[in-house]
C-alpha cells in the first residue's frame, strides 16, 4: 500500500500598521499599510510587480503553524515578531500542493533595521558554484493598492482577507 503524498506546508506573518491622515499615507485604505519583502536571489532581481511576499517559510510536523510563522519572521527579517493579537487569515493551497497559512499582526518596524536571513544556491546554473543570497533583498511598507501589485499572485488573498477583517 502506498503512502498518500505529503505536501509541504508554509506559514507566515503579515505585519500591518495604521497611519493617520497627513503622514504621507494618503493612498492607503483607512491608513493601513502592510510590510512586504522583495524576494532575494538572481531569479527575482529584475522583477518588482509580483516579486514581493509575506515573510513566511516551511515547517514540519513537529512545529505548529503559528510557531513556524513567528520563527520564519525572525529568520527572514532578523527581528522578533511583534506581540499582540494574531488575526488568522486562513490558508491558500498553491498549484504545487503546498499549503500556506498566514496570520496578520499589528505592529511597526523600521525596514532599515532588517537583517535578512540567507540561502545558498548554485549560480549561475550548472556552474558548480554555490553562492549565498539574502532571502529578502529589501523590505518596505505599502498601502493596499500598491501591495496588490507588488505581491506574488498566490498571496493576494491574504491581503484581501486582512482588509475585510479590518473593515468589520
C-alpha positions as CSV (number, residue, x, y, z in Angstrom):
1,X,0.0,0.0,0.0
2,X,1.4,3.4,-1.0
3,X,1.5,6.3,1.4
4,X,-0.5,9.4,0.5
5,X,1.7,12.2,-0.8
6,X,2.6,14.7,1.9
7,X,2.6,18.2,0.7
8,X,4.9,20.9,2.1
9,X,3.5,23.4,4.5
10,X,4.4,27.0,5.0
11,X,3.4,29.7,7.5
12,X,3.9,33.4,7.7
13,X,3.0,36.8,9.3
14,X,1.6,39.8,7.5
15,X,2.6,42.8,9.6
16,X,0.3,45.8,9.3
17,X,0.2,49.3,10.7
18,X,-2.3,52.1,10.8
19,X,-1.2,55.5,9.6
20,X,-3.0,58.7,10.3
21,X,-4.0,61.3,7.8
22,X,-1.3,63.8,7.0
23,X,1.6,61.5,7.4
24,X,2.2,60.6,3.8
25,X,0.0,57.5,3.7
26,X,-2.8,59.2,1.7
27,X,-3.2,56.3,-0.8
28,X,-3.9,53.8,2.0
29,X,-7.2,52.2,2.6
30,X,-8.1,53.6,6.0
31,X,-4.5,54.4,6.6
32,X,-3.5,50.7,6.5
33,X,0.0,49.7,5.3
34,X,1.5,46.2,5.1
35,X,5.1,45.1,5.3
36,X,6.3,43.1,2.4
37,X,9.7,41.7,1.4
38,X,11.2,41.6,-2.1
39,X,12.4,38.0,-2.7
40,X,16.1,37.7,-2.9
41,X,18.4,36.0,-5.3
42,X,19.1,36.3,-9.0
43,X,15.7,34.8,-10.1
44,X,13.8,37.8,-8.6
45,X,16.4,40.6,-9.1
46,X,14.8,42.3,-12.1
47,X,11.2,41.7,-11.0
48,X,9.2,44.3,-9.0
49,X,5.5,43.7,-9.7
50,X,4.7,40.2,-8.4
51,X,8.2,39.9,-6.8
52,X,7.3,40.8,-3.2
53,X,6.0,38.4,-0.5
54,X,4.8,38.0,3.1
55,X,7.6,36.8,5.3
56,X,7.0,33.0,5.6
57,X,8.6,29.6,5.4
58,X,8.2,25.9,5.6
59,X,7.7,23.8,8.7
60,X,7.4,20.2,9.6
61,X,5.1,18.1,11.7
62,X,6.9,18.9,15.0
63,X,6.0,22.6,14.8
64,X,2.7,24.4,14.9
65,X,1.9,26.7,12.0
66,X,1.7,29.8,14.3
67,X,5.1,29.0,15.9
68,X,6.6,28.4,12.4
69,X,5.2,31.8,11.3
70,X,6.9,33.6,14.2
71,X,10.2,31.7,13.7
72,X,10.2,32.4,10.0
73,X,9.5,36.1,10.6
74,X,12.7,36.2,12.8
75,X,14.7,34.2,10.3
76,X,13.7,36.3,7.3
77,X,13.9,39.7,8.9
78,X,16.4,39.3,11.7
79,X,13.9,40.9,14.1
80,X,11.5,39.3,16.6
81,X,7.8,39.2,15.5
82,X,5.6,41.7,17.3
83,X,3.5,40.7,20.2
84,X,-0.3,41.3,20.1
85,X,-3.4,39.7,18.6
86,X,-2.7,37.3,15.8
87,X,-5.5,37.5,13.3
88,X,-5.9,34.3,11.3
89,X,-6.1,34.9,7.6
90,X,-6.6,31.3,6.7
91,X,-4.9,29.1,4.2
92,X,-4.2,29.0,0.5
93,X,-3.3,25.8,-1.4
94,X,-0.8,26.5,-4.2
95,X,-0.8,24.7,-7.5
96,X,2.2,22.8,-6.3
97,X,0.1,21.4,-3.5
98,X,1.9,23.4,-0.8
99,X,-0.5,24.7,1.9
100,X,0.3,28.3,3.1
101,X,-1.2,29.6,6.4
102,X,-0.9,33.3,7.4
103,X,-1.7,35.4,10.4
104,X,-1.8,39.2,10.5
105,X,-0.4,41.1,13.4
106,X,-0.4,44.8,14.0
107,X,3.0,46.4,14.7
108,X,5.6,48.7,13.3
109,X,9.2,48.3,12.4
110,X,11.8,50.2,10.6
111,X,12.8,48.4,7.4
112,X,16.3,49.8,7.8
113,X,16.8,47.6,10.8
114,X,16.1,44.4,8.9
115,X,19.0,41.9,8.7
116,X,17.7,39.2,6.3
117,X,18.5,35.6,6.5
118,X,20.3,34.0,3.6
119,X,20.1,30.9,1.4
120,X,22.6,29.1,-0.8
121,X,22.1,28.1,-4.4
122,X,24.1,27.2,-7.5
123,X,24.6,30.3,-9.5
124,X,25.0,30.6,-12.4
125,X,23.0,27.4,-13.2
126,X,25.2,24.3,-13.9
127,X,28.3,26.2,-13.0
128,X,29.1,24.2,-9.9
129,X,29.5,27.5,-8.0
130,X,27.5,27.9,-4.8
131,X,26.5,31.5,-3.8
132,X,24.7,32.9,-0.9
133,X,21.8,35.4,-1.3
134,X,19.5,37.2,1.1
135,X,16.1,35.6,1.4
136,X,14.6,39.1,1.2
137,X,16.8,41.8,-0.5
138,X,14.6,44.7,0.7
139,X,11.6,45.3,2.9
140,X,9.1,48.1,2.6
141,X,5.7,49.3,3.8
142,X,2.9,49.5,1.2
143,X,-0.7,50.8,1.1
144,X,-3.1,48.1,-0.1
145,X,-3.5,49.3,-3.7
146,X,0.3,49.1,-4.3
147,X,0.7,46.0,-2.2
148,X,-1.8,44.2,-4.5
149,X,0.5,45.0,-7.4
150,X,3.7,44.0,-5.6
151,X,2.6,40.7,-4.1
152,X,3.0,37.4,-5.8
153,X,-0.4,36.4,-7.0
154,X,-0.9,33.4,-4.6
155,X,-0.6,35.7,-1.6
156,X,-3.1,38.4,-2.6
157,X,-6.0,36.5,-0.9
158,X,-4.2,37.1,2.4
159,X,-4.2,40.9,1.8
160,X,-7.8,40.8,0.8
161,X,-8.8,38.9,3.9
162,X,-6.9,41.3,6.2
163,X,-8.7,44.3,4.6
164,X,-12.1,42.5,5.1
165,X,-11.3,41.8,8.7
166,X,-10.2,45.4,9.4
167,X,-13.3,46.8,7.6
168,X,-15.6,45.0,10.0
